[in-house]
């Protein structure tokens, strides 16, 4: 009963993160900072999605990789279904693919490193998972090659200075991907704080070869 309750709680949290991120990634930041148009650099989704790795890592630490995968799959099924209703189909497909691959990779890396320093498993797992997640999501969402999934976004594929400030000009979605990954890593570091704070109250799973 306790395990089922926790799976439901973690699954709900994961679903909220995925759906919110799928909506927010469609909205570039507004405004300007030091001469840089923030809309050429980031979307709002960059600030919410890294929380998914925290949810996965907390589940993995407390209940192990098998349960963490269940939470990921529930988040995938429910999150993608709701995403089709709240965002463009191409975004939903890209998000689901990137999420599933990135989270499962995070679980695998975390499980291999769980016996090492407390911060190493969540940090390295999030780093490796975020790299693949970012590449898959932004490529499928915005690269012209994937137009067969859905129409291209003219603003996303339009040329703008690299990261909104440097030469040469490149499609905005590439700068978004770079900026998104940078934010993921920053938020990932910040997420070590609640992870570390919760460690004492979460009895760790005894590692196996699962």
Backbone bond lengths (Angstrom), bond angles and torsions (degrees), N, CA, C in turn:
res aa  C-N    CA-C-N  psi(-1)  N-CA   C-N-CA  omega(-1)  CA-C   N-CA-C  phi
1 X - - - 1.459 - - 1.530 111.37 -
2 X 1.345 115.64 -45.12 1.465 119.90 179.21 1.514 111.19 -60.94
3 X 1.346 116.13 -43.52 1.458 120.05 -179.70 1.521 110.74 -64.25
4 X 1.330 116.79 -43.41 1.468 120.69 -179.95 1.520 110.59 -61.65
5 X 1.335 116.73 -42.04 1.462 120.87 179.68 1.519 111.16 -62.85
6 X 1.316 116.71 -42.58 1.460 119.85 -179.88 1.532 111.42 -69.08
7 X 1.318 116.97 -36.88 1.469 119.14 176.94 1.520 109.99 -61.61
8 X 1.333 116.85 -41.29 1.464 120.66 179.44 1.529 110.96 -64.74
9 X 1.328 116.45 -42.01 1.471 120.09 -179.92 1.523 110.73 -64.86
10 X 1.331 116.48 -49.24 1.458 119.96 179.87 1.529 111.19 -63.74
11 X 1.325 116.54 -38.06 1.460 120.52 179.95 1.523 110.83 -65.67
12 X 1.316 116.97 -39.68 1.467 120.85 177.86 1.522 110.50 -64.27
13 X 1.329 116.41 -44.93 1.461 120.45 177.99 1.529 110.95 -59.84
14 X 1.332 115.68 -43.46 1.456 120.17 -179.74 1.525 111.00 -63.43
15 X 1.315 116.67 -42.92 1.461 120.90 179.59 1.527 111.32 -61.11
16 X 1.330 116.49 -43.71 1.460 120.59 179.36 1.526 111.50 -61.56
17 X 1.330 116.06 -41.41 1.464 120.05 179.90 1.522 111.13 -65.07
18 X 1.330 116.83 -45.48 1.467 121.23 -177.60 1.522 111.13 -64.25
19 X 1.320 117.34 -47.48 1.463 120.67 -178.31 1.533 110.74 -65.33
20 X 1.329 116.84 -45.31 1.461 120.12 179.55 1.528 111.05 -60.59
21 X 1.323 116.48 -42.27 1.464 120.59 -178.71 1.527 111.24 -66.73
22 X 1.335 117.08 -38.22 1.464 120.34 179.48 1.520 111.99 -65.44
23 X 1.318 115.96 -32.61 1.465 119.50 176.84 1.525 110.36 -75.05
24 X 1.325 115.80 -47.64 1.464 120.60 -173.59 1.523 113.34 -69.87
25 X 1.351 117.97 -26.04 1.461 119.89 -178.65 1.528 111.35 -68.40
26 X 1.312 117.30 -14.53 1.462 121.08 179.13 1.531 112.70 -84.09
27 X 1.346 115.99 -1.96 1.458 120.27 -176.60 1.530 110.68 -121.82
28 X 1.331 117.40 105.38 1.468 120.16 175.42 1.525 110.51 -63.92
29 X 1.336 115.90 152.10 1.456 119.84 176.34 1.522 109.53 -61.59
30 X 1.304 115.43 146.22 1.455 120.22 176.54 1.527 109.51 -100.22
31 X 1.319 115.32 158.65 1.451 119.70 176.21 1.517 114.01 98.45
32 X 1.317 114.21 -175.01 1.466 121.40 -175.17 1.518 108.60 -140.28
33 X 1.328 116.65 142.51 1.457 121.93 178.40 1.519 109.27 -136.16
34 X 1.316 116.75 119.05 1.474 122.72 -179.64 1.525 111.40 52.81
35 X 1.321 115.98 40.40 1.451 120.63 178.37 1.511 114.93 82.35
36 X 1.335 117.54 -0.61 1.462 121.69 -178.79 1.525 109.45 -99.95
37 X 1.333 116.06 127.25 1.454 120.47 175.00 1.530 108.28 -74.05
38 X 1.326 116.83 113.92 1.451 120.55 -175.26 1.524 112.65 -63.47
39 X 1.334 116.50 -26.60 1.453 120.53 177.55 1.521 112.90 -66.71
40 X 1.324 116.86 -20.30 1.465 120.99 176.23 1.525 111.90 -85.66
41 X 1.318 116.54 -3.80 1.462 120.34 -172.11 1.525 113.83 -117.72
42 X 1.335 118.10 -40.22 1.457 120.35 -170.92 1.522 112.40 -145.06
43 X 1.331 115.33 157.53 1.458 121.74 166.59 1.531 107.27 -114.83
44 X 1.329 116.27 163.28 1.461 119.89 -178.07 1.526 112.28 -66.67
45 X 1.327 117.23 -23.51 1.455 120.65 -179.47 1.524 113.67 -62.53
46 X 1.333 116.35 -22.79 1.465 119.91 -178.77 1.523 112.26 -62.39
47 X 1.339 116.93 -23.36 1.462 120.12 -174.92 1.529 113.09 -90.62
48 X 1.331 117.11 -16.68 1.465 119.65 -176.93 1.527 112.76 -103.46
49 X 1.316 117.46 -34.69 1.461 119.47 -172.22 1.526 114.35 -62.35
50 X 1.351 120.40 -37.46 1.473 119.36 -179.21 1.525 113.98 -56.90
51 X 1.333 117.70 -20.45 1.466 120.11 178.39 1.531 110.34 -62.78
52 X 1.342 117.37 -25.97 1.465 120.86 178.50 1.525 111.01 -59.21
53 X 1.329 116.53 -37.83 1.463 119.92 179.42 1.524 111.18 -68.47
54 X 1.331 116.79 -34.19 1.472 119.89 176.17 1.525 110.07 -63.92
55 X 1.337 117.05 -44.91 1.466 120.89 179.64 1.532 110.34 -60.48
56 X 1.336 115.72 -45.73 1.467 120.22 179.63 1.519 111.65 -61.97
57 X 1.327 116.50 -44.53 1.463 120.18 -176.49 1.532 111.99 -68.72
58 X 1.334 117.44 -37.46 1.454 119.98 177.38 1.532 110.56 -65.48
59 X 1.331 115.94 -41.11 1.468 119.68 177.20 1.519 110.66 -63.48
60 X 1.329 116.40 -43.60 1.459 121.73 -179.01 1.524 110.55 -63.28
61 X 1.319 117.12 -42.84 1.465 120.01 -179.41 1.525 111.16 -64.71
62 X 1.344 116.46 -42.19 1.458 119.90 -173.45 1.525 113.14 -81.19
63 X 1.342 117.16 -38.38 1.463 120.15 -171.68 1.520 114.89 -123.71
64 X 1.347 117.43 -4.49 1.448 119.91 176.90 1.521 114.07 93.23
65 X 1.337 116.39 170.17 1.468 121.76 -173.93 1.517 114.47 -64.59
66 X 1.334 117.63 -34.18 1.462 119.58 -178.35 1.530 110.97 -63.01
67 X 1.327 116.71 -46.10 1.461 120.81 178.86 1.523 110.84 -69.18
68 X 1.331 116.54 -38.14 1.469 119.90 178.08 1.526 110.82 -60.07
69 X 1.330 116.63 -39.13 1.472 119.67 178.03 1.527 110.84 -65.00
70 X 1.326 116.87 -36.74 1.468 119.79 178.02 1.525 110.43 -62.20
71 X 1.334 116.31 -43.30 1.458 120.40 178.74 1.524 110.56 -63.28
72 X 1.325 115.80 -41.59 1.464 120.10 178.66 1.529 110.75 -61.98
73 X 1.326 117.07 -44.26 1.470 119.94 -178.67 1.526 111.37 -68.07
74 X 1.331 117.26 -37.58 1.465 119.00 176.29 1.523 109.97 -64.52
75 X 1.324 115.97 -45.73 1.461 119.97 176.95 1.512 111.88 -59.23
76 X 1.325 116.03 -37.10 1.460 121.29 179.23 1.531 111.03 -65.33
77 X 1.317 116.56 -51.25 1.467 120.72 -175.85 1.533 111.77 -65.27
78 X 1.326 115.63 -50.82 1.462 119.20 -178.06 1.526 111.11 -71.17
79 X 1.339 115.69 -44.52 1.455 119.93 -177.98 1.513 112.97 -61.80
80 X 1.336 116.98 -44.49 1.456 120.31 -179.50 1.523 110.57 -67.79
81 X 1.336 116.76 -40.66 1.465 120.06 179.01 1.529 110.64 -59.38
82 X 1.336 116.34 -46.68 1.457 120.14 179.00 1.523 111.63 -69.26
83 X 1.327 115.98 -31.45 1.464 119.80 -179.56 1.521 111.72 -65.84
84 X 1.335 116.82 -33.91 1.455 119.54 177.39 1.526 110.74 -64.05
85 X 1.330 116.07 -27.12 1.460 119.99 -179.81 1.523 112.45 -87.30
86 X 1.340 117.26 -19.84 1.461 120.18 -174.21 1.523 113.86 -114.72
87 X 1.314 117.45 -9.93 1.464 120.05 -179.78 1.521 109.94 -143.01
88 X 1.314 117.13 175.21 1.451 121.34 -179.36 1.531 110.26 -65.79
89 X 1.353 117.50 145.05 1.474 120.32 -179.62 1.525 112.87 -56.00
90 X 1.317 117.43 -37.37 1.467 119.71 -179.61 1.526 110.74 -64.57
91 X 1.332 116.57 -40.09 1.459 120.87 177.53 1.527 110.07 -65.03
92 X 1.330 116.38 -41.77 1.472 120.14 -179.46 1.523 111.51 -63.35
93 X 1.348 116.72 -42.14 1.471 120.65 179.16 1.529 110.42 -65.03
94 X 1.330 115.62 -45.78 1.467 120.08 -179.76 1.521 110.78 -62.80
95 X 1.330 115.59 -43.42 1.457 120.16 -178.85 1.517 111.27 -63.51
96 X 1.348 116.57 -45.59 1.459 120.17 -179.16 1.511 112.34 -61.83
97 X 1.324 116.59 -44.33 1.468 121.23 -179.36 1.524 111.33 -64.49
98 X 1.338 115.80 -47.90 1.460 120.52 -178.39 1.528 111.29 -66.13
99 X 1.317 115.42 -42.68 1.464 120.98 -179.68 1.521 111.04 -60.11
100 X 1.331 116.70 -49.32 1.459 120.48 -175.37 1.526 111.47 -63.01
101 X 1.323 116.69 -47.48 1.460 120.85 -179.44 1.527 111.07 -65.35
102 X 1.338 116.17 -47.42 1.462 120.21 -177.76 1.512 113.68 -63.55
103 X 1.335 116.68 -42.99 1.463 120.16 -178.04 1.531 111.91 -70.27
104 X 1.328 117.13 -40.79 1.469 119.49 179.13 1.532 111.03 -65.69
105 X 1.330 116.19 -35.70 1.456 119.61 176.55 1.531 110.17 -67.59
106 X 1.321 116.97 -40.58 1.460 121.42 177.19 1.531 110.69 -58.65
107 X 1.336 116.71 -43.70 1.466 121.00 179.59 1.526 110.72 -60.80
108 X 1.327 116.53 -44.74 1.463 121.10 -178.30 1.532 111.41 -63.61
109 X 1.334 116.25 -46.23 1.469 120.37 -179.46 1.527 110.30 -66.15
110 X 1.331 116.55 -44.11 1.465 120.93 179.25 1.521 110.90 -57.14
111 X 1.320 116.23 -44.78 1.462 119.58 -176.52 1.529 112.14 -65.02
112 X 1.327 116.77 -33.15 1.465 120.36 178.80 1.526 111.84 -71.44
113 X 1.327 116.47 -27.24 1.467 120.44 -173.74 1.529 113.32 -106.81
114 X 1.339 118.46 3.58 1.464 120.89 -171.37 1.528 113.44 -62.45
115 X 1.313 119.04 -23.79 1.465 121.60 -179.42 1.528 112.61 -85.70
116 X 1.322 117.30 -6.86 1.462 120.45 -179.82 1.534 110.01 -88.76
117 X 1.337 117.03 -167.67 1.469 121.02 -178.52 1.520 110.36 -48.69
118 X 1.332 117.41 143.01 1.464 122.24 -171.23 1.523 113.60 -55.74
119 X 1.341 116.88 -31.64 1.461 120.36 -175.23 1.521 112.79 -86.64
120 X 1.331 116.68 -18.01 1.465 119.78 -171.09 1.527 112.40 -68.32
121 X 1.328 117.57 -44.76 1.469 120.56 -177.61 1.531 112.35 -62.14
122 X 1.345 119.38 -51.36 1.459 118.40 -179.99 1.524 113.44 -67.30
123 X 1.330 117.52 -35.52 1.456 119.91 -177.43 1.530 111.73 -71.44
124 X 1.326 116.91 -50.21 1.464 120.29 -178.45 1.529 110.49 -68.03
125 X 1.349 116.45 -40.18 1.451 119.39 178.03 1.512 112.21 -59.99
126 X 1.331 116.53 -45.01 1.461 121.08 178.75 1.519 111.55 -65.35
127 X 1.345 116.53 -39.65 1.458 120.95 179.92 1.524 111.38 -61.56
128 X 1.328 116.61 -51.62 1.460 121.12 -178.02 1.529 110.66 -65.15
129 X 1.345 116.17 -44.71 1.453 119.79 179.25 1.510 112.31 -63.68
130 X 1.336 117.51 -37.99 1.464 121.67 -178.13 1.520 112.08 -67.74
131 X 1.335 116.99 -35.83 1.464 119.94 178.94 1.526 109.98 -59.17
132 X 1.317 116.06 -52.17 1.457 120.35 -177.67 1.524 111.05 -68.69
133 X 1.307 116.40 -40.61 1.466 121.11 178.47 1.524 110.99 -58.12
134 X 1.330 116.54 -46.36 1.461 121.15 -177.79 1.521 111.78 -64.36
135 X 1.320 116.35 -45.64 1.470 120.53 -179.14 1.529 110.26 -61.30
136 X 1.327 117.03 -47.46 1.466 120.38 -177.70 1.521 110.90 -66.31
137 X 1.341 116.51 -47.65 1.459 118.84 -174.45 1.522 112.65 -62.78
138 X 1.323 117.53 -52.16 1.460 119.11 -174.36 1.526 112.44 -72.04
139 X 1.318 117.15 -32.14 1.468 119.50 176.90 1.522 110.62 -65.32
140 X 1.331 116.36 -51.63 1.462 120.05 -177.70 1.529 111.12 -67.31
141 X 1.322 117.68 -36.82 1.462 121.20 -177.53 1.514 113.25 -70.04
142 X 1.344 117.37 -39.23 1.460 118.72 -166.80 1.523 115.96 -129.21
143 X 1.325 119.73 -20.33 1.464 119.79 -177.88 1.532 109.82 -64.25
144 X 1.336 118.42 132.95 1.474 121.23 -178.97 1.520 113.55 -54.68
145 X 1.338 118.35 -27.83 1.468 121.79 -179.15 1.526 111.38 -56.42
146 X 1.350 116.96 -32.07 1.465 120.82 -174.91 1.530 112.51 -94.34
147 X 1.321 116.63 24.87 1.463 120.57 -179.94 1.524 111.94 -62.01
148 X 1.342 117.74 -21.85 1.462 120.29 179.41 1.525 112.04 -66.65
149 X 1.341 117.36 -15.77 1.462 120.62 177.38 1.523 110.44 -85.25
150 X 1.320 116.01 -32.89 1.461 121.54 -178.16 1.514 109.80 -178.11
151 X 1.308 115.74 165.89 1.466 120.64 -177.08 1.526 111.39 -61.33
152 X 1.338 115.47 146.07 1.455 120.33 175.83 1.522 109.82 -70.79
153 X 1.321 115.60 150.24 1.461 122.41 175.74 1.526 107.54 -90.94
154 X 1.338 118.59 111.60 1.473 120.66 -176.23 1.522 113.27 -56.68
155 X 1.332 117.32 -37.80 1.464 119.46 -179.81 1.522 110.62 -69.00
156 X 1.336 117.26 -39.13 1.464 121.25 -177.89 1.525 111.89 -67.00
157 X 1.325 117.57 -38.25 1.462 119.97 -176.97 1.526 111.94 -91.97
158 X 1.341 116.32 -3.32 1.462 119.68 177.28 1.521 111.61 -68.72
159 X 1.322 116.11 149.48 1.463 121.27 -177.71 1.525 111.30 -78.40
160 X 1.327 114.97 139.59 1.463 122.65 177.44 1.525 107.32 -153.69
161 X 1.330 118.32 159.01 1.468 120.11 178.20 1.521 111.35 -56.02
162 X 1.320 116.31 143.81 1.459 121.89 177.66 1.522 109.85 -53.79
163 X 1.328 116.33 125.22 1.463 123.36 -177.83 1.523 111.88 55.54
164 X 1.350 115.38 24.78 1.450 120.93 176.48 1.509 114.64 76.73
165 X 1.347 117.96 2.96 1.462 118.73 -173.48 1.520 114.94 -143.53
166 X 1.349 119.24 -19.26 1.450 120.74 -169.96 1.529 111.73 -117.36
167 X 1.318 115.19 157.22 1.457 120.88 172.99 1.527 108.24 -86.82
168 X 1.335 117.53 151.41 1.468 127.78 1.00 1.521 110.48 -86.82
169 X 1.341 114.88 176.16 1.457 119.73 174.35 1.527 109.48 -78.28
170 X 1.308 115.79 138.01 1.461 122.14 -179.28 1.534 108.26 -137.63
171 X 1.330 118.62 165.71 1.468 119.26 175.50 1.532 111.08 -56.61
172 X 1.322 116.06 139.02 1.464 120.22 -176.62 1.526 112.50 -57.07
173 X 1.343 117.34 -33.90 1.463 118.35 -174.75 1.529 112.35 -63.97
174 X 1.329 116.60 -26.10 1.470 119.02 177.40 1.534 110.03 -70.79
175 X 1.331 115.98 -42.69 1.464 118.95 175.39 1.525 110.46 -64.17
176 X 1.336 116.78 -38.09 1.464 119.70 176.38 1.520 110.84 -59.22
177 X 1.333 115.91 -42.09 1.468 120.12 -179.05 1.530 110.66 -63.93
178 X 1.329 116.34 -44.36 1.463 120.46 179.25 1.526 110.59 -64.29
179 X 1.337 115.47 -47.04 1.458 119.79 178.93 1.512 111.95 -63.58
180 X 1.337 116.39 -40.67 1.457 121.70 179.51 1.523 110.99 -61.22
181 X 1.329 116.26 -44.87 1.459 119.50 179.95 1.521 110.89 -64.95
182 X 1.323 117.22 -39.30 1.463 120.43 178.23 1.524 111.11 -61.29
183 X 1.342 115.75 -43.11 1.459 119.74 178.95 1.524 110.40 -67.27
184 X 1.342 116.63 -40.20 1.472 119.43 177.97 1.517 110.98 -57.24
185 X 1.319 116.18 -42.36 1.457 118.89 -179.85 1.530 111.32 -68.23
186 X 1.335 116.67 -38.47 1.460 119.85 178.22 1.522 110.77 -65.18
187 X 1.342 115.51 -48.19 1.467 119.94 179.02 1.529 110.05 -65.38
188 X 1.351 116.61 -35.95 1.455 120.08 177.59 1.518 112.25 -59.25
189 X 1.322 116.24 -39.69 1.458 120.47 176.31 1.532 110.64 -65.90
190 X 1.333 115.79 -42.06 1.466 120.02 178.97 1.527 110.57 -64.01
191 X 1.351 116.17 -37.01 1.459 120.58 -179.19 1.528 113.00 -65.92
192 X 1.337 117.00 -14.49 1.460 119.38 174.81 1.528 111.05 -65.70
193 X 1.336 116.92 -25.01 1.463 120.78 -179.47 1.532 111.35 -66.58
194 X 1.355 118.74 -54.96 1.471 116.72 176.68 1.521 112.68 -66.14
195 X 1.338 117.69 -31.89 1.462 119.99 177.44 1.526 110.17 -61.75
196 X 1.330 115.33 -48.10 1.460 119.53 179.58 1.521 112.07 -64.72
197 X 1.347 116.78 -37.54 1.459 120.66 -179.06 1.525 111.76 -66.97
198 X 1.332 116.85 -31.22 1.458 121.15 -177.41 1.533 112.93 -87.70
199 X 1.324 116.70 -10.65 1.463 119.69 -175.91 1.530 112.50 -56.86
200 X 1.324 116.47 -41.16 1.457 119.72 -175.46 1.531 112.75 -67.36
201 X 1.337 116.48 -24.72 1.465 119.72 -178.48 1.521 112.95 -98.00
202 X 1.333 116.79 -4.65 1.463 120.57 -179.90 1.528 108.70 -112.62
203 X 1.323 115.74 108.18 1.450 120.11 179.15 1.521 109.40 -64.19
204 X 1.335 118.41 122.83 1.458 120.08 -174.99 1.518 113.74 -70.23
205 X 1.315 114.83 142.95 1.463 121.97 174.21 1.523 108.98 -68.85
206 X 1.316 116.78 139.56 1.464 120.84 176.85 1.510 109.55 -79.59
207 X 1.319 116.51 116.82 1.468 122.13 -171.73 1.518 111.73 -60.24
208 X 1.325 113.76 141.79 1.463 122.49 172.26 1.512 107.20 -133.48
209 X 1.296 117.09 -168.45 1.456 120.68 178.33 1.524 111.86 -92.13
210 X 1.342 117.29 18.85 1.456 121.72 -178.62 1.508 110.70 -63.41
